[in-house]
């Protein structure tokens, strides 16, 4: 199941099980909804809504790999002796804080994690019935496969670039 297009390959974007919120149905998350949403997420009953939320959550301590990596800011001294801070994606257990989609949140709970607190975000009350770019992606995929079979490397690479443009590459 996928949620947004900026980090996904075309095959995931065109998946019929993906959720794409209708922008016009978006509204701010209200603090008075926190208890209700925590219950819905932790009981796996948030759907059919979708959301992008800043939240606190816990991964089980015994997990080796988590379904969603966490971003950490790491400060270190470089070889010139100057301090640098980089954002690093890591897998870690215990307490985390991040901006997540409702699909990511549901995956955390399925893996045994717990949603602790919702700070703020956007809630979408309605989704598209099917992925908005599905037909375009399927055309690009078919053309790329055709060009590959024919040995047309330029045509194949052009179709690949057009498909990649949908997810920010």
SULPE-V987314 format. One record per backbone hydrogen bond with DSSP energy under -1.0 kcal/mol. NH is the residue of the N-H (numbers start at 1). CO is the residue of the C=O. If there is no record, write none. Layout:
# SULPE-V987314
nh=[NH & NH]
co=[CO & CO]
This chain:
# SULPE-V987314
nh=[8 & 13 & 14 & 18 & 19 & 22 & 25 & 26 & 27 & 29 & 33 & 34 & 37 & 38 & 39 & 40 & 41 & 42 & 43 & 44 & 45 & 49 & 50 & 52 & 53 & 54 & 55 & 56 & 57 & 58 & 59 & 63 & 70 & 72 & 74 & 76 & 78 & 81 & 84 & 86 & 88 & 90 & 94 & 96 & 98 & 100 & 102 & 105 & 106 & 107 & 108 & 109 & 110 & 111 & 112 & 113 & 114 & 116 & 117 & 119 & 122 & 123 & 124 & 125 & 128 & 134 & 137 & 138 & 139 & 140 & 141 & 142 & 143 & 144 & 145 & 146 & 147 & 148 & 149 & 150 & 151 & 152 & 153 & 156 & 157 & 158 & 159 & 160 & 161 & 162 & 163 & 164 & 165 & 166 & 167 & 169]
co=[5 & 9 & 10 & 15 & 2 & 126 & 22 & 23 & 123 & 121 & 30 & 31 & 33 & 34 & 35 & 36 & 37 & 38 & 39 & 41 & 40 & 46 & 124 & 122 & 100 & 120 & 98 & 117 & 96 & 114 & 94 & 60 & 90 & 88 & 86 & 84 & 82 & 78 & 76 & 74 & 72 & 70 & 59 & 57 & 55 & 53 & 51 & 101 & 102 & 103 & 104 & 105 & 106 & 107 & 109 & 108 & 58 & 56 & 56 & 54 & 52 & 27 & 50 & 25 & 20 & 131 & 133 & 134 & 135 & 136 & 137 & 138 & 139 & 140 & 141 & 142 & 143 & 144 & 145 & 146 & 148 & 147 & 151 & 152 & 153 & 154 & 155 & 156 & 157 & 158 & 159 & 160 & 161 & 163 & 164 & 164]
